[in-house]
Amino acid sequence: MARLIGTLALALVLSPLVASAQLAPADAGAFMGNWVLTLESPQGAMEQNVVLKDEAGKVVAEMSSQMAPETQKVTDVTRDKDNLVLKFAGNFQGNAFDALITMTPDGTDKVKVSFDINGGQFSMNGTGVKK
């Protein structure tokens, strides 16, 4: 089961993403830019590249990884106090899921990362550094 969940987590970047709320770039502050997130999964460390940028006056995230190099866009990017939250939905092998990435500031150009699937049914934690 842990292997299936880990595989599901790795497949998130392959998923179709759902648009919803959007954040203005000025409200994203120091989160804007290129990030490398390192998440601990049951299969070991997994790196995810995230670029937060201004697209027509709204923050969008573009995600990719070595396992899924095709860039995927997330448009539901919001703030929760000091945290930046990326929310999206996808489908992996016929199984729909919701995902939430929370980036919490942890010093200059560093974040703590929480990656939750289906409301916390499976979670991974890690860190991120700005490139």
N, C-alpha and C positions, 0 to 999 in steps of 0.2 A: 504494500500500500504506500509506504514512504517513497518508494521508487516512482510509482505512478504520480504521486503528488509533486515530487521533484521534477519529473518530466513535464508535468502540467505547468509548473512555475517557469521552466525554461522556455516553454512554448508561448508564453505570454506575448513576446514580441512578434510572434507570427500571427497574432489575432487581429481580427477587424476591431477597430476602436470606435467608441461611441462619443459623439460630441455632446456637450452640455454647457455648464457654466464656464465663463472665461474671465480671466484676470487681466487687468491692465498692466503693461510692463513696469510702470512706475511703482506699482504695488508689489512687484516681485523682487525689487531691489537687488541684493547681492546674489540671489539665486540665478539670475540671468547668466547665460554662458554655457560652456561645455563642462560636463561632469563625467567621472568614471565612478560608478557605484559597484561595490564589491559585496555580494550577498552570500551568506553561508547557507547552502542547501544540503539535503541528505547525501547528495553526490559530491559534495565539496564546494569550494568557492566558485562563484559565477560572477563574471563581470558584465555590466550593462552600461553602455554609453548613453547619456542623456544630454541633449542640447536643448536649452530653454531659450527661446528667441521671440522676438516681436514679429507677429504676422498680422498686418492690417490693424495695428493698435491693440492686439490681444496677445497674451502669452500662449505659446504652443510648445509642447515638448516633442522632440523627435528622438525615438529610442532605437537602438540597435545593439547587437552583441555578436560575438564571434560565431555562435551557433545559428544566429538569425541575422545576417548582415543587412538584409533589406530594411530600410528605415521605415518605422511605423510612427504615425502621428497621434498624439494625445491632445485634445483640445479642452478637456475638462480639467483645468488647472486653477486651483483656488488657494487661499491662505486660511489657515486655522491658527490664529494668534501668531506665533513666530514661525510656524511650520508651513512648508509648501506641500500641497497635496495634489497628486495626479490620480485621476479616477478614470477607469475604462472597463469595458466589458469585452469578452471574447468567446471563442468557441474552440475547444481542443478535442479532436476526434469525436465530434458530435455532442460534447459536453459543454454547455454554456457555463460561464463563470464571470464573476465580478472581481476586479482587482483594484487595489489602492496602494499607492506608493507614498509614504510620508517622509519628507526630508526635514530633519530638525538641525538647526545650526549647532555646530560643535567647534567653535573657534573660527579663525579666519580661513575661508576657502575650504572648510571641512563640514560634513554633515553626518549625522547618524541617520540610518535608513531603516524603515520598517516596510515590508512588502506583505500585504495581507490579501488572501484569496477567499472569496465567498464569506465576507464578514468575519474573518479570523479563523475559519475552519482550518486553514493552513497559513503559517506565517514564516517569513525569513527575516533576519535582521542583518545589518551590515553597516558599512561606512561608505562615504563618498568623498572624493577630492575634486576640486575644480582644476581643470587643465589650464 
